Amino acid sequence: MFVNRCHENEHAGMHNETCDMHGMSGIGGCCNNTCPPVMECPQERVCHREMCYEVPHIIPVNTRIINHHVYRHTYQPMYTCTMEDTVSNVYDNKCGF
């Protein structure tokens, strides 16, 4: 994996000499030893995750009971009877009282 990294740089000739001292052949093949690892630019992976939450909501519901009292008025005649006595006085017109 790191074998070809020595030859991808713009200064390939200078790295070939360094690799030759560590056991590399000048053409890009590897003999017995490996080159030191080359530090690459860091890469970033972005993982988007969705978090689902259940949020219970408490909704107070008040029941209002309204009692409507309706009075229906009915009328029934109640008959009564009264009696009156009248008195009339009749006087005879007698002379000589």
Backbone bond lengths (Angstrom), bond angles and torsions (degrees), N, CA, C in turn:
res aa  C-N    CA-C-N  psi(-1)  N-CA   C-N-CA  omega(-1)  CA-C   N-CA-C  phi
1 M - - - 1.444 - - 1.518 110.74 -
2 F 1.318 118.14 -43.82 1.449 121.28 -178.49 1.510 112.75 -88.76
3 V 1.325 117.96 -3.97 1.461 120.82 -175.91 1.518 110.00 -64.96
4 N 1.313 118.19 -46.17 1.457 120.67 -176.30 1.522 112.18 -77.86
5 R 1.315 118.90 -15.71 1.451 121.34 -179.92 1.532 110.93 -64.72
6 C 1.290 118.09 -28.27 1.451 120.44 -179.82 1.520 111.28 -67.79
7 H 1.303 118.28 -23.00 1.454 121.82 -173.91 1.525 112.63 -107.20
8 E 1.334 118.66 2.01 1.450 120.25 179.92 1.513 112.10 -90.64
9 N 1.306 119.21 -10.41 1.453 122.98 -178.97 1.515 110.71 -74.61
10 E 1.344 118.47 160.47 1.461 119.82 178.71 1.517 111.54 -70.97
11 H 1.305 118.59 -24.82 1.460 122.17 178.47 1.522 108.60 -98.04
12 A 1.307 116.40 60.10 1.465 120.57 -173.58 1.518 111.77 -66.02
13 G 1.334 117.98 -33.43 1.451 119.30 -178.67 1.508 112.42 -65.65
14 M 1.323 116.99 -38.98 1.450 120.72 -179.11 1.521 110.03 -68.82
15 H 1.329 116.85 -36.68 1.460 119.43 179.45 1.513 110.89 -73.58
16 N 1.313 117.46 -29.70 1.460 119.05 177.92 1.515 110.73 -63.99
17 E 1.334 116.75 -38.68 1.458 118.88 178.54 1.518 110.03 -66.58
18 T 1.365 116.49 -38.66 1.457 119.27 179.06 1.512 110.16 -66.19
19 C 1.318 116.20 -41.60 1.456 119.44 -179.51 1.517 110.45 -68.75
20 D 1.351 117.90 -32.85 1.461 119.88 178.77 1.508 110.79 -64.29
21 M 1.334 116.92 -33.35 1.452 118.87 179.43 1.518 111.01 -70.33
22 H 1.343 117.29 -25.15 1.465 121.26 179.49 1.508 112.33 -95.47
23 G 1.302 117.78 8.74 1.452 120.01 175.64 1.507 113.39 104.83
24 M 1.324 119.52 14.74 1.452 122.04 179.40 1.515 108.73 -93.05
25 S 1.287 117.77 146.15 1.458 119.79 171.67 1.522 108.10 -82.46
26 G 1.329 118.35 159.84 1.448 122.61 -175.45 1.513 113.31 -71.85
27 I 1.297 121.21 -10.60 1.460 123.16 -175.14 1.522 111.41 -94.82
28 G 1.272 121.46 -13.80 1.462 122.64 179.10 1.505 112.52 116.47
29 G 1.285 119.98 1.81 1.451 121.88 175.83 1.510 109.66 -88.47
30 C 1.299 117.86 165.92 1.451 121.55 -176.40 1.516 108.60 -116.54
31 C 1.295 115.12 140.30 1.474 118.67 178.52 1.509 109.62 -96.39
32 N 1.338 116.29 -103.66 1.464 120.25 -174.82 1.527 113.13 -103.18
33 N 1.322 118.24 -29.57 1.464 121.69 -175.17 1.528 110.05 -108.64
34 T 1.354 116.23 163.87 1.468 121.03 177.79 1.511 109.24 -113.33
35 C 1.328 116.11 156.22 1.455 121.72 176.63 1.521 109.49 -73.28
36 P 1.324 117.54 158.14 1.460 118.66 173.44 1.525 109.74 -65.98
37 P 1.310 117.40 150.17 1.469 119.50 -176.89 1.516 111.41 -63.18
38 V 1.303 115.06 146.27 1.457 122.37 178.38 1.524 107.84 -97.22
39 M 1.317 117.17 128.18 1.457 121.14 179.58 1.522 108.81 -79.10
40 E 1.298 116.49 119.98 1.459 122.59 179.87 1.519 109.59 -92.19
41 C 1.334 116.29 168.12 1.459 121.05 173.72 1.523 108.87 -68.60
42 P 1.311 117.18 139.80 1.471 118.20 -179.29 1.522 110.78 -67.09
43 Q 1.293 114.32 144.47 1.458 121.65 175.30 1.515 107.85 -109.46
44 E 1.287 114.08 154.17 1.459 118.85 179.61 1.511 109.44 -122.09
45 R 1.299 115.55 131.22 1.456 120.97 173.31 1.517 107.37 -104.78
46 V 1.301 116.23 136.88 1.460 121.38 179.01 1.523 107.50 -114.55
47 C 1.285 115.93 119.19 1.465 121.54 177.43 1.526 107.40 -110.49
48 H 1.305 116.18 118.37 1.460 120.71 176.54 1.524 107.63 -93.02
49 R 1.299 115.11 123.98 1.456 119.88 178.86 1.519 108.55 -120.88
50 E 1.287 116.07 141.42 1.461 121.05 175.68 1.520 108.46 -104.03
51 M 1.310 114.40 126.33 1.458 120.21 177.53 1.529 107.34 -104.52
52 C 1.287 116.71 122.47 1.463 121.34 179.84 1.528 108.24 -104.11
53 Y 1.305 115.43 129.53 1.457 121.10 179.40 1.517 108.63 -123.99
54 E 1.303 114.83 141.17 1.458 119.71 173.49 1.519 107.00 -98.91
55 V 1.311 116.02 120.52 1.461 121.41 -178.10 1.523 107.64 -113.84
56 P 1.321 117.66 104.37 1.464 118.42 178.81 1.527 110.38 -75.37
57 H 1.305 115.11 136.33 1.459 121.65 177.81 1.521 108.17 -112.70
58 I 1.297 115.72 134.05 1.461 120.77 177.69 1.520 107.06 -100.40
59 I 1.313 115.59 120.70 1.457 121.07 179.81 1.524 107.10 -113.63
60 P 1.318 117.76 108.16 1.457 118.57 178.27 1.531 110.56 -71.04
61 V 1.301 115.29 130.22 1.461 120.93 178.88 1.526 107.22 -120.27
62 N 1.318 115.59 116.04 1.451 121.14 179.87 1.520 108.63 -99.38
63 T 1.315 116.34 130.72 1.458 121.15 176.30 1.519 107.65 -100.13
64 R 1.303 115.47 119.67 1.460 120.64 178.98 1.519 107.54 -105.09
65 I 1.319 115.98 123.88 1.463 121.44 178.54 1.518 107.36 -104.61
66 I 1.307 115.91 122.77 1.460 121.32 179.10 1.528 107.16 -113.72
67 N 1.310 115.88 117.14 1.458 121.61 178.77 1.528 108.44 -91.72
68 H 1.283 115.57 121.49 1.469 121.31 177.81 1.532 107.54 -100.97
69 H 1.307 115.66 113.63 1.460 121.06 178.54 1.525 107.20 -95.58
70 V 1.287 115.00 114.04 1.465 120.84 -178.29 1.524 106.92 -111.18
71 Y 1.324 114.73 120.75 1.462 120.22 178.93 1.519 108.05 -101.22
72 R 1.295 115.11 120.68 1.461 120.63 177.12 1.522 107.28 -100.13
73 H 1.286 115.27 116.31 1.464 119.91 -176.77 1.524 108.83 -92.79
74 T 1.300 114.88 126.11 1.466 121.11 175.10 1.532 108.10 -118.38
75 Y 1.301 114.26 150.96 1.466 119.33 -178.37 1.519 108.67 -122.41
76 Q 1.300 114.72 130.70 1.458 121.36 175.31 1.526 107.41 -120.61
77 P 1.300 115.26 131.23 1.471 116.17 178.61 1.527 110.74 -71.88
78 M 1.255 115.71 137.31 1.452 121.00 175.41 1.529 106.31 -119.28
79 Y 1.277 115.31 111.18 1.465 120.39 -173.83 1.517 110.22 -86.52
80 T 1.271 113.48 134.91 1.471 120.06 173.81 1.532 107.95 -125.93
81 C 1.271 114.49 165.80 1.461 119.73 -179.68 1.522 108.52 -134.79
82 T 1.260 113.96 131.92 1.466 118.71 175.42 1.529 108.37 -119.59
83 M 1.282 116.62 155.05 1.460 121.08 -179.57 1.514 108.17 -129.77
84 E 1.282 114.59 131.98 1.454 120.56 177.53 1.535 108.45 -118.09
85 D 1.265 115.64 142.10 1.470 121.54 175.38 1.519 107.61 -111.15
86 T 1.228 114.95 127.16 1.459 118.72 175.30 1.543 107.98 -109.99
87 V 1.252 115.56 148.84 1.473 120.45 -178.78 1.516 107.36 -118.57
88 S 1.208 114.58 127.47 1.472 119.92 175.21 1.531 107.68 -116.51
89 N 1.258 117.38 136.44 1.457 122.39 177.00 1.514 108.17 -106.60
90 V 1.233 112.53 126.77 1.470 118.43 177.92 1.512 106.71 -113.30
91 Y 1.291 115.84 124.67 1.455 120.23 178.70 1.527 107.44 -110.31
92 D 1.304 113.72 134.27 1.454 117.98 175.12 1.520 106.99 -80.90
93 N 1.244 115.71 140.85 1.457 120.26 -179.20 1.529 108.72 -87.47
94 K 1.272 116.50 86.51 1.456 121.68 -177.49 1.522 108.89 -103.98
95 C 1.167 112.75 132.77 1.470 116.02 176.90 1.535 108.48 -79.29
96 G 1.094 122.41 146.64 1.443 126.46 175.46 1.525 111.62 94.21
97 F 0.857 115.67 32.85 1.438 116.01 179.72 1.428 113.50 -46.55
